[in-house]
Every structure is written in structure tokens, then in C-alpha cells.
Amino acid sequence: MRTALRKMGNSTGVIVPKVVLTELAAKAGDAFEIGVEEGRIVLAPTGANVRAGWAEAAEAISAADETADFRAFANDDDALLKW
């Protein structure tokens, strides 16, 4: 499959064909690492949200050990965090 580099504002980019995105289960907005390996441009998905499951894990830790009251050390803006 071929594609071409395209001018995109002050940058240059490439359009990733839908068939490739489908095979990767990727969509617009997903994060990728980009690099060069042996003279080739390599894009690799960064994977799921690195914080996925953290809220549930914290709840499980709290429920398992009632003496571990980590909420006593909360910050004022904790309610604004998105997990």
C-alpha cells in the first residue's frame, strides 16, 4: 500500500488508510510513538490509558485495609481529576 507525504500547515504528515487503522483498532486522537528504525518511519500505538483501572485499584486497597486512609491526604483539586 502506498501513500504520500502531505503538507499540513507548517508540518508534513501522512494519511493513514482506514484499512490500516481498522487492523490496529486505532482511531483519530489515539496516541502513538514515532521513531526511525533502520531507515524506516515506525509508528507504534502507546496502548491504553496508563491510568486505566487506578481508581478501582485504589478503592480495592482502601476496602481491604481500613487503616490505610489515604483520603486524609487529599488535595483540593482531586475531585477535578479524570480517571
N, C-alpha and C positions, 0 to 999 in steps of 0.2 A: 504494500500500500504506500502510495506517495502523497506527500503534502509539501507545501512551500512555506518559507518564512514570509511573514507579512508585517508591514509597518503598522504599529499600533501606538499612536501618539509619538512620544519620544523613544519608545522601545520597539523591539521587534519580537514577534510571537509566532506561534504555530497553532493552528486549529486542530484539536484532537478529534478525529472522526467518531461519530456516535457508536459505531460498532466496537471501537476500542474502549470507549467509556463503559459501554454495556458489559464487556468482558471483564473489566475491572470493578464493576458495580460502583463506578465513580460518577459524580455529578458536579455541575458548576459550583464553585465555592469550596470544594474539598481541598484539603491541604496536601501538598506534595513536596518532597525533597527533590532538588535538581542538582545534577553534577555531571562531570565528564569522566568517562572511563574508557581508556584505550581509544581515544579519539571519537567517542560517541556521546551524544547527549542522553543522559539517563534520568527519567522521572520515576519516582517511587512514592506510592501513597504513604503518608505518615501514619496511617492507621486510625483507629477510633479515638474519640476524645480521651485524652490522657487522664482526665478526672472522672471518667465514667465509672460509676459504682462507688465513688468515695463517700457520698452521703449515706448510702445504705451500709457501707462498712463501718462508718462512724457510729451509726445507730446500733449496729450489732455489737460493737465493742462496748458501748455505753450500757446496753441491756445486759450484757454478760457480766459486767463488773460495775455495780452501782457505786463503788467507791471511786471510780475514775470519772469524776465530774469535770470533764474538760470544758463544759459550757461556762464554768465560773471564770474562764479566761477569755471570754468572747470579746470581740471588737465591736464598736458601734455600727460599723458598716457591714457586719456579717450577713445581715438579712438581705443585702443587695447582691450578694454573690450568687452566680448561676451555676448550678451543678449539672 
